[in-house]
């Protein structure tokens, strides 16, 4: 896939095969009470068709961990009283074929089955009443008057990504590219999820996520969302600097693939080097459920 010159906009078309994969992956998840940990995990991470919702086998091979790691293994325990699920940018413009960024992130989102994996995390967290925080990305008219931008900032602004009509205005928000993915709304709009103020570039430096987490006594983070080498990676770095312990869910994110490189691969390399843990969705769900 290619991205057009940012002045001209983004080529946001996808192949029929990619569309079919995404459509097949967006089936409602199952869960039932009174299950063993293994059964509960399987119920959350399995689609209606009976297949486990995780990265495709091709993607697992392509992004496999090294057989002989050169770095020491680390991990993170999940203590529900101190742990939160943080989801970055679970929005239409990143995760839907109708979103303006699909032309560059769609292949990775499809490979990782990111949409359903994020939903698995939401579902597990809600099942055990684990705190959930959303760090969204919005641009208002005044943000389009910035005097300087990086390459991807310039691209996002040129394609009207995450645009809203104003910070106090929700006109035309419903169903827009800035809106939540439809299947996530029942989790995000349940009156319990904390929706933070928007971050503006990539990290939480400009929003209230850190404050909201600290005020609830959270110091352990399960991190997911979009996109891998941009907002998720920037949130990871800043959280580590702020003293949080962070586990990244590797197939609950995805990245752009452009001539300059594979954003997902770039992020995965850095996750392995700096995160306290790097988990698959199935592992993360098991740990969330076991935290009860």
C-alpha positions as CSV (number, residue, x, y, z in Angstrom):
1,X,0.0,0.0,0.0
2,X,1.1,3.5,-0.6
3,X,0.4,6.9,0.8
4,X,0.0,9.9,-1.5
5,X,1.7,13.2,-1.1
6,X,0.2,14.8,2.1
7,X,-0.9,17.8,0.1
8,X,-3.0,15.7,-2.1
9,X,-4.4,13.4,0.6
10,X,-4.3,9.7,1.4
11,X,-5.0,6.8,-0.8
12,X,-7.4,5.0,1.5
13,X,-8.7,2.1,-0.7
14,X,-8.2,-1.5,0.3
15,X,-8.3,-4.7,-1.7
16,X,-11.4,-6.9,-1.7
17,X,-9.3,-9.7,0.0
18,X,-8.4,-7.3,2.9
19,X,-12.0,-6.2,3.2
20,X,-13.1,-9.8,3.4
21,X,-10.6,-10.6,6.1
22,X,-11.7,-7.6,8.2
23,X,-15.4,-8.4,7.8
24,X,-14.7,-12.0,8.8
25,X,-12.8,-10.9,11.9
26,X,-15.5,-8.6,13.2
27,X,-17.8,-11.1,14.7
28,X,-19.3,-10.7,18.1
29,X,-17.4,-12.4,21.0
30,X,-18.8,-15.0,23.4
31,X,-18.6,-15.2,27.1
32,X,-20.4,-17.2,29.8
33,X,-20.3,-17.3,33.5
34,X,-19.0,-20.1,35.7
35,X,-16.1,-21.1,33.5
36,X,-12.6,-22.1,34.2
37,X,-9.9,-19.6,33.6
38,X,-8.9,-21.3,30.3
39,X,-12.6,-21.6,29.2
40,X,-13.3,-18.0,30.1
41,X,-10.2,-16.8,28.2
42,X,-11.2,-18.9,25.1
43,X,-14.7,-17.6,25.2
44,X,-13.5,-14.0,25.1
45,X,-10.8,-14.5,22.5
46,X,-12.8,-16.8,20.2
47,X,-15.1,-15.6,17.4
48,X,-18.5,-17.0,16.4
49,X,-16.8,-19.1,13.8
50,X,-14.8,-20.9,16.4
51,X,-11.4,-19.6,15.5
52,X,-9.1,-17.8,18.0
53,X,-8.9,-14.1,17.4
54,X,-5.3,-13.3,17.2
55,X,-2.7,-12.3,14.7
56,X,-2.9,-14.4,11.5
57,X,-0.4,-17.2,11.1
58,X,1.4,-15.3,8.4
59,X,1.8,-12.3,10.7
60,X,3.0,-14.4,13.6
61,X,5.7,-15.8,11.3
62,X,6.6,-12.4,9.9
63,X,6.9,-10.8,13.3
64,X,8.1,-13.8,15.3
65,X,10.2,-13.2,18.4
66,X,13.9,-14.2,18.0
67,X,14.6,-17.8,18.8
68,X,17.6,-16.8,21.0
69,X,16.8,-13.4,22.6
70,X,19.8,-11.3,23.5
71,X,18.0,-9.4,26.3
72,X,16.8,-10.7,29.7
73,X,13.2,-11.7,30.0
74,X,10.9,-9.4,32.0
75,X,7.2,-9.6,33.0
76,X,4.4,-7.8,34.8
77,X,2.1,-9.2,37.5
78,X,-1.6,-8.0,37.2
79,X,-2.9,-6.7,40.5
80,X,-6.4,-5.5,39.8
81,X,-6.3,-2.9,42.5
82,X,-3.4,-1.2,40.8
83,X,-3.8,-2.1,37.2
84,X,-5.8,-0.5,34.3
85,X,-6.4,-1.2,30.7
86,X,-5.4,1.9,28.6
87,X,-6.6,2.0,25.0
88,X,-5.2,4.6,22.7
89,X,-7.3,6.0,19.8
90,X,-9.9,3.3,19.4
91,X,-11.4,5.4,16.6
92,X,-12.9,5.0,13.2
93,X,-10.2,6.8,11.3
94,X,-7.6,4.3,12.4
95,X,-9.6,1.0,12.7
96,X,-12.3,1.0,10.0
97,X,-12.1,0.5,6.3
98,X,-14.1,3.8,6.1
99,X,-11.4,5.6,8.1
100,X,-9.1,8.1,6.3
101,X,-5.9,6.2,7.4
102,X,-7.0,2.8,6.3
103,X,-4.9,3.0,3.1
104,X,-1.8,2.8,5.2
105,X,-2.8,1.0,8.4
106,X,-5.4,-1.4,7.0
107,X,-3.0,-4.2,6.1
108,X,-1.5,-4.2,9.5
109,X,-4.8,-4.0,11.3
110,X,-6.0,-6.9,9.3
111,X,-2.9,-9.0,9.9
112,X,-3.0,-8.5,13.6
113,X,-6.8,-8.7,13.9
114,X,-6.5,-5.6,15.9
115,X,-10.1,-4.6,16.0
116,X,-11.3,-7.8,17.6
117,X,-8.3,-8.1,19.9
118,X,-9.0,-4.7,21.4
119,X,-12.6,-5.8,21.9
120,X,-11.4,-8.9,23.7
121,X,-9.4,-6.7,26.1
122,X,-12.4,-4.4,26.7
123,X,-14.6,-7.4,27.4
124,X,-12.2,-9.1,29.8
125,X,-11.6,-5.8,31.7
126,X,-15.3,-5.2,32.0
127,X,-15.9,-8.8,33.1
128,X,-13.7,-8.3,36.2
129,X,-14.4,-4.6,36.7
130,X,-10.9,-3.5,35.9
131,X,-10.6,0.2,35.4
132,X,-10.5,1.3,31.7
133,X,-9.1,4.5,30.4
134,X,-9.3,5.9,26.8
135,X,-6.7,8.4,25.5
136,X,-8.4,9.8,22.4
137,X,-7.0,11.9,19.5
138,X,-9.0,14.9,18.3
139,X,-8.1,17.9,16.1
140,X,-10.1,21.1,16.3
141,X,-10.0,24.0,13.8
142,X,-7.4,25.9,15.8
143,X,-5.1,22.8,15.5
144,X,-5.0,23.3,11.8
145,X,-3.3,26.6,12.2
146,X,-0.1,25.2,13.7
147,X,3.0,26.8,12.2
148,X,5.1,23.6,12.0
149,X,4.4,19.9,11.8
150,X,6.2,16.6,11.5
151,X,5.6,14.4,8.4
152,X,2.8,12.4,10.0
153,X,1.2,15.4,11.7
154,X,1.1,17.1,8.3
155,X,-0.5,14.0,6.8
156,X,-3.1,13.6,9.5
157,X,-4.1,17.3,9.2
158,X,-4.2,17.1,5.4
159,X,-6.7,14.2,5.4
160,X,-8.8,15.7,8.2
161,X,-8.0,12.8,10.5
162,X,-9.8,12.9,13.9
163,X,-11.4,16.2,13.1
164,X,-14.1,17.7,15.3
165,X,-15.8,21.0,14.9
166,X,-14.6,22.3,18.3
167,X,-13.7,21.3,21.9
168,X,-17.2,22.1,23.1
169,X,-19.0,21.0,20.0
170,X,-20.1,17.5,19.2
171,X,-22.0,18.4,16.0
172,X,-21.5,15.7,13.3
173,X,-19.3,13.6,15.7
174,X,-21.6,10.5,15.7
175,X,-20.3,8.2,13.1
176,X,-17.4,10.4,12.0
177,X,-13.8,9.4,11.8
178,X,-13.2,10.8,15.3
179,X,-15.9,8.6,16.8
180,X,-15.4,5.3,18.6
181,X,-15.5,2.1,16.6
182,X,-19.2,1.0,16.8
183,X,-18.5,-2.3,18.5
184,X,-16.6,-0.5,21.3
185,X,-19.3,2.0,22.3
186,X,-21.0,-0.3,24.7
187,X,-17.8,-0.6,26.7
188,X,-16.7,3.0,26.5
189,X,-20.1,4.6,27.0
190,X,-21.0,2.4,30.1
191,X,-20.6,5.3,32.6
192,X,-17.5,3.6,34.1
193,X,-14.8,4.1,31.5
194,X,-12.7,7.2,31.9
195,X,-12.4,9.1,28.6
196,X,-9.5,11.5,29.0
197,X,-8.9,14.8,27.3
198,X,-7.3,14.4,23.8
199,X,-3.6,14.0,23.2
200,X,-2.5,16.2,20.4
201,X,0.7,14.8,18.9
202,X,1.5,11.3,20.1
203,X,2.0,11.0,23.9
204,X,0.0,11.8,27.0
205,X,2.1,14.9,27.6
206,X,-0.8,17.1,26.6
207,X,-3.8,15.3,28.2
208,X,-5.0,14.3,31.6
209,X,-4.4,10.6,31.4
210,X,-1.5,10.6,34.0
211,X,-3.6,12.6,36.4
212,X,-6.6,10.3,36.0
213,X,-4.6,7.2,36.5
214,X,-2.7,8.5,39.6
215,X,-6.0,9.7,41.2
216,X,-7.2,6.1,41.0
217,X,-4.1,4.6,42.5
218,X,-3.0,3.0,39.2
219,X,0.7,2.2,38.6
220,X,0.4,-0.8,36.3
221,X,-0.8,-0.4,32.7
222,X,-2.0,-2.9,30.1
223,X,-1.5,-0.9,26.9
224,X,-3.3,-1.3,23.5
225,X,-4.7,0.7,20.7
226,X,-3.4,2.7,17.7
227,X,-1.0,3.2,16.3
228,X,1.9,1.0,17.2
229,X,5.0,3.2,16.5
230,X,3.3,6.5,17.1
231,X,0.8,7.1,19.9
232,X,1.1,3.7,21.6
233,X,4.9,3.8,21.6
234,X,4.9,7.5,22.8
235,X,2.5,6.6,25.6
236,X,4.7,3.7,26.6
237,X,7.8,5.8,26.8
238,X,6.3,8.6,28.8
239,X,4.5,6.2,31.1
240,X,7.8,4.4,31.8
241,X,9.4,7.8,32.6
242,X,6.5,8.6,34.9
243,X,7.1,5.4,36.9
244,X,4.4,3.2,35.6
245,X,4.9,-0.5,34.9
246,X,3.6,-1.2,31.4
247,X,2.7,-4.3,29.4
248,X,2.0,-3.8,25.7
249,X,-0.5,-6.1,24.0
250,X,1.3,-6.7,20.7
251,X,-1.6,-7.9,18.5
252,X,-4.0,-5.3,19.9
253,X,-2.2,-2.6,17.9
254,X,-1.0,-2.1,14.3
255,X,1.0,0.3,12.3
256,X,1.3,2.1,9.0
257,X,3.2,0.4,6.1
258,X,4.7,3.1,3.9
259,X,7.8,3.3,1.6
260,X,9.7,4.7,4.6
261,X,9.1,1.4,6.5
262,X,6.9,-0.9,8.5
263,X,5.6,1.0,11.5
264,X,4.4,-2.1,13.3
265,X,7.8,-3.8,13.1
266,X,9.6,-0.6,14.3
267,X,7.3,-0.5,17.3
268,X,7.6,-4.2,18.1
269,X,11.4,-3.9,18.2
270,X,11.2,-1.1,20.7
271,X,8.5,-2.8,22.8
272,X,10.8,-5.7,23.3
273,X,13.6,-3.4,24.4
274,X,11.8,-1.2,26.8
275,X,8.3,-2.5,27.9
276,X,8.0,-4.4,31.2
277,X,6.1,-7.1,29.3
278,X,4.9,-7.8,25.7
279,X,1.9,-10.1,25.5
280,X,-0.4,-11.6,23.0
281,X,-4.1,-10.8,23.5
282,X,-4.9,-14.3,24.7
283,X,-2.3,-14.0,27.4
284,X,-3.4,-10.6,28.4
285,X,-7.0,-11.7,28.7
286,X,-6.0,-14.7,30.8
287,X,-4.1,-12.4,33.2
288,X,-7.0,-9.9,33.4
289,X,-9.5,-12.7,34.3
290,X,-7.1,-14.3,36.8
291,X,-6.6,-10.9,38.5
292,X,-10.0,-11.4,40.2
